[in-house]
């Protein structure tokens, strides 16, 4: 017995000694992603339905996407798309807001509506056992919203209060400034989708009904269903529940490409005694269907798209100016904004801004093999997480359908990420990170930071007020 024990111990020691723990293990080949079949159907009213069967968990997610959002609003009715969507579950088919809420809670379901830039929608999440009853509520909210006047007045007050509170929130000011100063106030991307006191106050029930009847049509929408379903049974249920939703003539809206930011300017919003300065470095980026999508994805991961990115490592780890820093491209039907962002110590604002410039300029130089490999692995290996839940799968498919991406998009995603080269990264960095044309937004204590900002000579400083980007402050 003693000999056997000694033999086992010696084997363990030899095995431990044979492993080199000074280096991480070499990664194997990146696995490909295989997704379930995506099935397409069309209801009798023309509504396109996309079904993804995922039967591991008895949950069903439905995303109804309407192709209309704040870009469809007239300038004098800013906020109308969001208000219309938010009012849909405030009363439907004769039920009050409270009655709807109670029924949804009783079923253990989640039903909600929201509006965005280009799209609005209604979503449902339900257990299989309660799906039929939940679908009826979903249909009532989608097809038979009441838009009760009392609830509209309540939401209008909430909206205006939220706008008022935004004047005291540096990030809200910076976000509004990033949009209006990059795209201009006359461009749909440059306007605030939340609206302002004047536009919100003007909303009537007729305004909401007009927006709804114009854009909420089955021939201007699609439905994604993911979960524990059988497609044939599901389509029959959908036909019964929402097949009566009628088509209509839909006004198409084309969003023009905006001109690139000209020159490099620092727009300084004074926030006396602020402990931090909110920094946003912005310009126009790329559209979602650009051929540069994958190279830009990898390039931005290196710059500011992960915790180990250059920006975060610099501002957080190396210099300690901030808790974090990041960057990203908002990709839309036409080019959206690129933004590099951080909230930094007030007394290190100028130094932090200089580091932003250093890192942006540094991306135009060749990246190392190690950085490239790490970034590609990060993007490729995190992508399958998007298929871990019914909600995330529905979001992925909704994007694929919305942008008319190819049917094999998901299966080829990882291969396209891994095909990005160092030359690709450098090329798109030079193309999309030109630091000669930047809108730099800083919200902070002007008295503390202005002189040091001037000394950097990064750009001309333009004093700004919150009202320049948020509109007049509401009078509550």
C-alpha positions in Angstrom: 0.0 0.0 0.0 2.8 2.4 0.9 4.5 1.7 -2.5 1.2 2.5 -4.3 0.8 5.8 -2.4 4.4 6.8 -3.2 3.8 6.0 -6.9 0.7 8.2 -7.0 2.4 11.1 -5.3 5.4 10.9 -7.6 3.1 10.9 -10.6 1.4 14.1 -9.3 4.7 15.8 -8.7 6.0 14.9 -12.2 2.8 16.1 -13.8 2.9 19.4 -12.0 6.5 19.9 -12.9 5.8 19.3 -16.6 3.2 22.2 -16.8 4.7 25.6 -17.5 2.5 27.9 -15.4 4.5 31.1 -16.4 2.4 31.5 -19.5 -1.3 31.1 -20.1 -2.4 28.1 -22.2 -2.5 28.5 -25.9 -6.0 29.0 -27.2 -7.3 26.5 -29.6 -9.1 27.4 -32.9 -12.1 29.7 -32.5 -15.2 27.6 -32.6 -17.9 28.4 -35.2 -21.4 29.3 -34.1 -24.3 27.3 -35.4 -27.8 28.6 -34.8 -31.2 27.0 -35.1 -33.1 27.5 -38.4 -34.8 30.9 -38.7 -38.3 30.4 -40.1 -40.2 33.1 -42.1 -43.9 33.4 -42.4 -46.4 36.1 -43.5 -49.9 36.5 -41.9 -52.9 37.3 -44.0 -52.6 41.0 -43.2 -49.0 41.1 -44.6 -47.2 41.1 -41.3 -43.9 39.3 -41.6 -43.3 36.8 -38.7 -39.8 35.4 -38.0 -39.7 32.3 -35.7 -36.8 30.8 -33.8 -37.6 27.7 -31.9 -35.6 27.3 -28.7 -37.2 24.6 -26.6 -34.8 24.3 -23.6 -36.8 26.6 -21.4 -40.6 27.1 -21.4 -40.4 30.9 -22.2 -41.6 32.8 -25.2 -40.3 36.3 -26.3 -42.0 38.4 -28.9 -40.7 41.6 -30.4 -43.0 43.5 -32.6 -41.0 46.2 -34.4 -42.7 49.1 -36.1 -40.5 51.0 -38.6 -41.1 54.5 -37.2 -39.5 56.5 -34.5 -38.4 60.0 -33.6 -37.0 60.5 -37.1 -40.6 60.4 -38.3 -41.7 63.3 -36.0 -42.4 66.8 -37.2 -40.0 69.3 -35.7 -42.8 70.9 -33.7 -43.8 67.6 -32.1 -40.5 66.3 -30.8 -41.0 63.4 -28.4 -44.2 62.3 -30.1 -43.0 58.8 -31.1 -41.9 58.0 -27.6 -45.0 59.3 -26.1 -47.2 57.4 -28.5 -45.4 54.1 -27.6 -45.4 54.8 -23.9 -49.1 55.5 -23.9 -50.1 52.2 -25.6 -50.1 50.2 -22.3 -51.8 53.0 -20.4 -55.2 51.8 -21.5 -56.4 49.4 -24.2 -59.6 47.7 -25.2 -61.5 49.5 -22.5 -59.1 48.5 -19.7 -57.5 51.1 -17.6 -53.8 51.3 -17.1 -54.2 49.7 -13.6 -56.4 47.0 -14.9 -53.9 46.1 -17.7 -51.0 46.1 -15.2 -52.9 43.8 -12.8 -53.7 41.3 -15.6 -50.1 41.3 -16.8 -48.8 40.8 -13.3 -51.4 38.0 -12.6 -50.1 36.1 -15.7 -46.5 36.6 -14.7 -45.9 38.2 -18.1 -44.0 41.3 -19.2 -45.6 43.5 -21.9 -44.2 46.9 -22.8 -43.9 49.4 -25.6 -41.2 51.9 -26.4 -40.0 54.2 -29.1 -36.5 54.8 -30.5 -34.9 56.7 -33.4 -36.0 54.6 -36.3 -38.2 52.0 -34.7 -40.9 51.6 -32.1 -42.3 48.4 -30.8 -44.3 46.3 -28.4 -42.7 43.3 -26.6 -44.1 40.3 -24.8 -42.3 37.8 -22.5 -44.4 35.0 -21.2 -44.3 31.4 -19.9 -45.6 28.8 -22.3 -48.5 28.0 -19.9 -49.7 31.6 -19.9 -48.9 32.4 -23.5 -52.4 32.3 -24.9 -53.8 34.7 -22.3 -50.8 36.9 -22.6 -51.1 37.1 -26.4 -54.6 38.4 -26.1 -53.4 41.3 -23.9 -50.5 41.9 -26.2 -52.9 42.1 -29.1 -55.2 44.6 -27.3 -52.2 46.8 -26.5 -50.9 46.6 -30.1 -54.2 47.0 -32.0 -56.6 48.6 -29.6 -54.8 51.2 -27.5 -57.3 53.8 -26.0 -54.8 56.7 -25.4 -56.8 58.0 -22.4 -56.6 61.7 -21.9 -56.0 61.5 -18.2 -53.0 59.2 -18.6 -51.6 61.5 -21.3 -51.7 64.5 -19.0 -50.0 62.5 -16.3 -47.2 61.3 -18.6 -46.8 64.8 -20.0 -46.0 66.1 -16.5 -43.6 63.2 -15.9 -41.8 64.0 -19.2 -41.5 67.7 -18.4 -40.2 66.9 -14.9 -37.6 64.6 -16.3 -36.5 67.3 -18.8 -36.2 69.7 -15.9 -34.1 67.3 -13.9 -31.8 66.8 -16.9 -30.5 70.4 -16.5 -28.8 69.2 -13.3 -27.3 66.0 -14.8 -24.0 66.5 -16.6 -24.3 63.3 -18.6 -27.7 64.3 -19.9 -26.3 67.6 -21.0 -23.3 65.9 -22.6 -25.6 63.4 -24.5 -27.8 66.2 -25.9 -24.7 68.2 -26.8 -23.1 65.2 -28.5 -26.1 64.9 -30.8 -26.8 68.5 -31.6 -23.2 69.6 -32.0 -22.2 66.6 -34.2 -25.3 66.5 -36.5 -26.8 69.9 -36.1 -30.2 70.8 -34.6 -32.0 70.4 -38.0 -30.9 66.8 -38.5 -33.1 64.1 -37.0 -30.1 62.7 -35.2 -29.3 66.1 -33.8 -32.6 66.6 -32.1 -33.5 65.4 -28.7 -35.9 62.5 -28.9 -37.3 63.3 -25.5 -38.7 66.6 -26.8 -38.9 69.8 -24.8 -41.5 71.5 -22.6 -43.1 73.3 -25.5 -43.5 70.2 -27.7 -44.5 67.9 -24.9 -47.1 70.4 -23.6 -48.7 70.6 -27.1 -49.4 66.9 -27.4 -53.1 65.9 -27.7 -54.8 62.6 -27.9 -55.4 63.3 -31.5 -51.7 63.7 -32.1 -51.0 60.3 -30.7 -53.8 58.7 -32.6 -52.6 60.3 -35.8 -49.0 59.0 -35.3 -50.3 55.6 -34.4 -52.7 55.2 -37.3 -50.1 56.5 -39.8 -47.2 54.2 -38.8 -48.5 51.3 -36.7 -49.5 49.1 -39.6 -48.6 45.4 -40.3 -47.1 46.4 -43.7 -44.7 48.7 -41.8 -43.7 46.2 -39.1 -42.3 42.7 -38.4 -42.7 40.3 -35.5 -39.9 38.1 -34.1 -40.8 35.2 -31.9 -38.2 33.2 -30.0 -38.8 30.4 -27.5 -40.6 27.1 -26.7 -43.0 27.2 -29.7 -44.0 25.1 -32.7 -44.1 27.4 -35.7 -47.3 26.0 -37.2 -49.3 26.2 -34.0 -47.9 29.7 -33.3 -48.8 31.1 -36.7 -52.4 29.9 -36.2 -52.6 31.7 -32.8 -51.1 34.9 -34.2 -53.6 34.8 -37.1 -56.4 34.7 -34.6 -55.0 37.3 -32.3 -53.6 40.0 -34.7 -54.6 38.9 -38.2 -57.3 41.5 -38.1 -54.7 44.4 -37.7 -55.3 46.3 -40.9 -52.7 47.6 -43.4 -52.5 51.3 -44.3 -50.6 53.8 -46.5 -47.4 54.5 -44.7 -45.4 57.7 -45.2 -41.7 56.8 -45.9 -39.0 59.0 -44.3 -35.5 59.2 -45.6 -32.8 60.4 -43.3 -30.0 62.2 -45.1 -26.3 61.6 -44.4 -24.9 64.4 -42.3 -21.7 66.3 -43.1 -18.7 65.3 -41.0 -17.7 67.5 -38.1 -15.5 70.4 -39.2 -12.5 71.5 -37.2 -11.7 70.6 -33.6 -13.7 72.5 -31.1 -14.1 72.2 -27.3 -17.6 73.0 -26.2 -17.4 73.8 -22.5 -20.6 73.7 -20.3 -20.1 75.2 -16.9 -21.1 73.1 -13.9 -19.7 75.0 -10.8 -18.2 72.8 -8.0 -18.5 69.6 -10.1 -16.3 66.9 -8.6 -15.9 65.4 -12.1 -15.8 66.6 -15.7 -17.8 64.7 -18.2 -15.8 64.3 -21.4 -17.3 63.2 -24.7 -15.1 63.2 -27.9 -17.3 62.9 -30.9 -17.5 62.8 -34.7 -19.6 61.0 -37.3 -18.9 57.3 -37.7 -20.3 54.6 -40.0 -23.6 53.1 -40.9 -24.7 49.6 -39.9 -24.3 48.0 -43.3 -20.9 49.4 -44.0 -18.3 47.0 -45.5 -16.0 48.3 -42.6 -18.3 46.9 -39.9 -16.1 44.1 -38.7 -12.7 46.0 -39.0 -14.3 48.9 -37.0 -15.7 46.4 -34.4 -12.2 45.0 -33.8 -10.5 48.4 -34.0 -12.9 49.9 -31.4 -12.4 46.9 -29.1 -8.7 47.8 -29.0 -9.4 51.5 -28.5 -12.2 51.6 -26.0 -14.6 48.6 -26.4 -13.4 46.4 -23.6 -12.1 46.7 -20.0 -8.5 46.0 -21.2 -8.8 48.6 -24.0 -6.2 51.3 -24.5 -8.5 54.1 -23.2 -9.5 52.3 -20.0 -6.0 51.1 -19.3 -4.7 54.6 -19.8 -7.2 56.7 -17.9 -8.1 54.2 -15.2 -5.1 51.9 -14.7 -2.1 53.9 -15.6 -3.1 57.5 -14.6 -6.1 57.0 -12.2 -8.0 59.9 -13.8 -11.3 58.1 -13.9 -13.1 54.9 -12.9 -13.4 54.0 -16.6 -13.2 55.2 -20.2 -14.7 53.7 -23.3 -15.6 54.3 -26.9 -18.2 53.2 -29.4 -19.8 53.6 -32.8 -23.6 53.9 -32.9 -24.4 52.3 -36.2 -27.7 53.3 -37.9 -29.2 53.2 -41.4 -27.0 56.3 -42.1 -23.8 57.0 -40.2 -24.3 57.6 -36.5 -21.9 59.1 -34.0 -18.6 57.8 -32.7 -18.1 58.7 -29.1 -15.1 58.3 -26.7 -16.2 59.0 -23.2 -15.2 59.3 -19.6 -16.0 61.1 -16.3 -12.7 62.3 -14.9 -11.4 64.1 -11.9 -11.9 67.9 -12.2 -8.3 68.7 -11.6 -7.1 66.2 -14.3 -9.5 67.3 -17.0 -6.9 68.8 -19.4 -4.5 65.9 -18.8 -7.3 63.4 -19.5 -8.3 65.1 -22.7 -4.7 65.0 -23.9 -4.7 61.2 -23.2 -7.8 60.9 -25.3 -6.0 62.6 -28.2 -2.9 60.5 -27.7 -4.9 57.2 -27.9 -7.0 58.3 -30.9 -3.9 59.3 -32.8 -2.1 56.2 -31.6 -4.7 54.0 -33.3 -3.4 55.1 -36.7 -0.2 53.3 -36.0 0.1 49.5 -36.4 -1.3 47.5 -33.6 0.7 44.6 -32.1 -0.1 40.9 -33.0 -1.0 40.4 -29.4 -3.5 43.2 -29.3 -5.1 42.2 -32.5 -5.5 38.6 -31.4 -6.8 39.5 -28.0 -9.4 41.9 -29.6 -10.6 39.4 -32.2 -10.9 36.7 -29.5 -12.9 39.0 -27.3 -15.3 39.9 -30.0 -15.6 36.4 -31.4 -15.9 34.5 -28.2 -18.4 36.9 -26.6 -20.8 36.8 -29.6 -22.3 33.4 -28.7 -23.5 35.1 -25.4 -26.1 36.8 -27.6 -27.8 33.4 -28.1 -28.0 32.5 -24.4 -31.5 33.8 -23.7 -34.7 34.2 -25.6 -34.5 38.0 -25.1 -31.0 38.4 -26.5 -31.8 36.1 -29.5 -34.9 38.1 -30.3 -32.8 41.3 -30.2 -30.2 39.8 -32.6 -32.8 38.6 -35.1 -34.6 41.9 -34.9 -31.4 43.7 -35.9 -30.8 41.2 -38.7 -34.3 41.7 -40.1 -34.3 45.4 -39.7 -31.1 45.9 -41.6 -31.8 43.1 -44.1 -28.6 41.2 -43.2 -28.0 38.0 -45.1 -29.5 34.7 -43.8 -26.0 33.3 -43.0 -25.0 36.4 -41.1 -24.9 34.7 -37.7 -23.0 31.6 -38.9 -20.4 33.7 -40.7 -20.0 36.3 -37.9 -17.0 34.7 -36.1 -15.1 33.9 -39.3 -15.5 37.5 -40.5 -14.2 38.8 -37.1 -11.2 36.5 -37.2 -10.4 37.5 -40.8 -9.7 41.2 -39.7 -6.0 42.1 -40.2 -3.7 44.7 -38.7 -3.9 46.6 -42.0 -7.7 46.6 -41.7 -7.5 48.0 -38.2 -5.1 50.8 -39.2 -7.0 51.6 -42.4 -10.3 52.1 -40.6 -8.7 54.0 -37.7 -7.2 56.5 -40.2 -10.6 56.7 -41.9 -12.9 57.1 -38.9 -10.7 58.6 -36.2 -9.4 61.8 -37.9 -8.6 64.0 -34.9 -8.6 67.1 -37.0 -12.4 67.1 -37.0 -13.8 66.5 -33.6 -16.6 67.9 -31.4 -15.3 67.7 -27.8 -17.9 68.2 -25.2 -16.9 68.9 -21.6 -19.3 69.5 -18.7 -17.5 70.6 -15.6 -16.3 73.5 -13.3 -15.3 76.1 -15.9 -13.3 78.2 -13.3 -11.2 75.1 -12.4 -10.5 73.7 -15.8 -10.7 76.4 -18.5 -7.1 77.7 -18.3 -5.5 74.3 -18.4 -7.7 73.3 -21.3 -6.6 76.4 -23.2 -2.9 75.5 -22.5 -3.3 72.2 -24.2 -4.1 74.0 -27.5 -6.2 71.1 -28.5 -9.0 73.2 -29.8 -10.8 76.5 -29.5 -13.0 76.7 -26.4 -16.6 77.6 -27.0 -18.6 78.5 -23.9 -22.0 76.8 -23.9 -25.2 76.7 -21.8 -27.4 73.7 -21.1 -30.3 75.6 -22.7 -28.3 75.6 -26.0 -28.8 71.9 -26.3 -31.8 71.1 -24.1 -34.0 74.1 -24.9 -35.6 76.4 -22.4 -35.6 75.1 -18.8 -39.2 74.1 -17.9 -41.0 76.1 -15.3 -42.5 73.6 -12.8 
